[in-house]
Amino acid sequence: NNELYVKQDDTHKRVLYLVKELLKDRKEINVVSNYKAAFTISRVCNTLVNLNYAEFADIVTKTDVVEGRRRIKFEVKITKSSEFDKIYAENQEKRKQFLEQKEKTEKTTEK
C-alpha cells in the first residue's frame, strides 16, 4: 500500500520520518489526512520538496458523505526525486557523525 494516513496527533517530525522511510522503498506515496491534519501533511510534503527529497505529483481534496455526515480528506501524492538516495545517505552519515560526537562529549563530561 502506497498510502500513509496522518492523524491530527501526529507531529511534523514523526510524519517526516515515516514518509522518508516509505520513500526509501517506493517511487511514490500518497499522504492522506482529514481536515484536522491537513496542515501537518502540507508542511511535511513541502519540506521534502524544498530539501529535494521528493516532487509533488498531485494534490486532491475529497468530500465523501457517510451516513449523512461529510468526511473531508486531503491527499498529497509525492514522488521520490532522482537525488533522494544520495541526499538520504549523506544525511544518515551526518547523523551518525553527530551521534558519535555527542556520545564522546557525554563521556568526557562524566569524568
TANORRA-V896215 format. One record per helix or strand of 3 or more residues. SS is the DSSP state (H for helix, E for strand). FROM is the first residue (numbers start at 1). TO is the last residue. Records with the same first field share a line. If there is no record, write none. Layout:
# TANORRA-V896215
SS->FROM-TO / FROM-TO
This chain:
# TANORRA-V896215
E->3-6 / 28-34 / 54-66 / 69-80
H->12-25 / 35-50 / 84-110
